[in-house]
Amino acid sequence: MAKFNIEVVLDWIEEDGTIDEALKDEIVSAVVGRVTEATTKRIDEKISEMVDIQIHSAEQAVCVKLNEIMDDFLNRKRTVTDRYGDVVETDQSVMDMLKKACDSFVEGYVDKNGNSTSSNSYGDKKRRIDYMIEKQIDYKMQKSIEDAAKEIKSGLQKYIDETLKSQIGENVAKIIGLDSMIKKI
């Protein structure tokens, strides 16, 4: 059983109407208004919920389709040609081409500054992967050395400060004759 609180305001009653009819009309209007409001709210919530579900399922379908397209793109076998249109390789996938390009990049030669150079050029040269590893090791070593130097410096500073304060205190005590003053007390 539903309970309603209804407030009725009667401004005037028509000449041929009765209070019972006016009350009845006001009660019906109030009940219809509240039922309509509650129903509208529930419908809005349900529609919002259904829209969210549809959006989520559409997003999932799009993701699945995009994954299928990317898999097909990366794994489909292709014929590779040079700039003149001559066939260089057959049955090559984009994934295989990417792997080969990455291998070629890290196996390429660089000079002492990390700039690309050919394998038969003069001067210092090394493979790019070796250069990158050395740079990373150099960075880590430099960082470790700096951290150790900071720690040693702060330790020495603290030791020097404490030692100097102690020695200065002893010397000042000797100068002003603090020992003799204390013995007299």
N, C-alpha and C positions, 0 to 999 in steps of 0.2 A: 504494500500500500504506500503510495506516495503522499508526502505532506507538502502543502504549499502555504506560504504566508502571502496573503493578498491584501493589499491596501486599496481601499475604494474611496474615491473622492467624488462626491455628488455635488455638482455645482447647481444644477437645476433639473427638474423633471418636467417633461412635457405635460401639457394639460391632459392629454388622453392617456398618458403612460402611468404606470404604477411603480412603486419602489421595487417590487419583486422583479419586474422586467428589467429595470435599470441595473439592479444588483446582478441579475443573471447575465446581462450583456457585459458588464464589467468583469465578472468572474471568467466568463468564456474568453474575453479578450486577453486577460492576464495569463490564463492557462495556455492559450494558443501562443502568446508571445514567448513565454518561458520554454515551452516545448520546441518551438521553432528555433529559439536561440541555442538550446542544448543540442538539438538535432544538427543544426548548422555547424556547431563546433565539432561534433563527432564526425560529420562528413568531411570537414576541412582536415581534421587529424588523419582520417583514413586515406584521403586523397594524397596528403603529404607523405604518408608512409608508403603508399603504393608508388608514388613518383620516385621516392628514394630507392626503393627496391628496383624499379625499372632502370634508373640511372646506374645503379651498381651493376646490374646484369649487363647493361650496355657497355660499361667500362670494361668489364671482364671479357665480353665478346670482342671488343676492339683490341684489347691486349693480346688475346689469343690469336686474332687475325694478324696483328702486327708481328708477333713472334713467328707465325708461319711464314709470313712474307720475308722476314729477315733470315730465317733459316734457309728458305728457298734461294734467296739472293746470295747468301754466303756459301752455300753448298752446291749450287748448280754448276755443272761443268761447262767451261767456256773454251773457246779457241783464242789464244793470245797472238796478236800480230804486232809487228814493229811499225814504225811510223810510215813505212812504205806500203804496208798492207800485206807483207809476207808473213806466213804462219811461222811463229816462233815456238809455240807449245800448244798442245791439244789436251783436252780433258783437264783443264786447270780451274780450280774453284777460287772464288775471291778469298776464302779463308787461307788456301794454300799460297796465294799471291801475297797476302798480308804477312804470313809467316816468313816467306822468302824475303820480303822487303825489310822486316824487322831484323832478320839474320844478317842481311846485307848491311843494314845501318850499323849494328853493333860490331860487325866484323870489319867495317871500313877503317881506313887509316886516318889519323889526325896528327897534326904537329904538336909541339910542346904547349901551345896555347889552346888546343882543342879544336882548331880549325881543320876542316876536311882537306886531305891531301891524297895523292895517289900512292900506291904501294911502291912505285919505282922512283919517287921523288927523292931529292937530296935532303940531308939534315935529319934531325931527330924525328922519328915517327913511331907510332905505336897504334895498336888496334884501339878503336873507340871504347870498347868495353874495358880494356886494361886502363885506359886514361880515366874513365869514370870511376873505376874501383880505386885507383890511386888517389884521385881527388877526394873521394869519400873517406878513405883512410887518412889522408892528410888533414882533412877537416876534423875528423874525430880525434886524431892525435893532437892537433893544435888546440882543440877545445879542452882536452884532458890536461895538456901542459898549462894552459891559462888557468884552469880551475886549481891545479896543484900550486901554481905560483901565487895565486890569490890566497890560498890557505896558508902557505908558508909565510907569505908577507904579513898576514894578519897575526899569525902566531909569533913571529919575530917582533912585530910592533908591540904586541902585548907584553912579551918577555922584556923587551928593552924598557918600556914604560915602567913596569913594576920594579925592575932592577935599578933603574936610574932613580926612581922615587925613594927606594930603600936606601941607596947609597947617599943621595943628597940629604935625606933625613939624618943619617948617621953623622955625616960631615957637619951639618948645621948643629946637631946636638953637641958635637965636640967643640965647635967654635964658641958656642954660647955657654959651654960648661954645664950642660943639662945634667950630667951624672953627679957633679958636685952639688948642684941644687937639690937633686932628689935625695942625696945622702944626708943633707942638712935637715930635711923635713922629717 
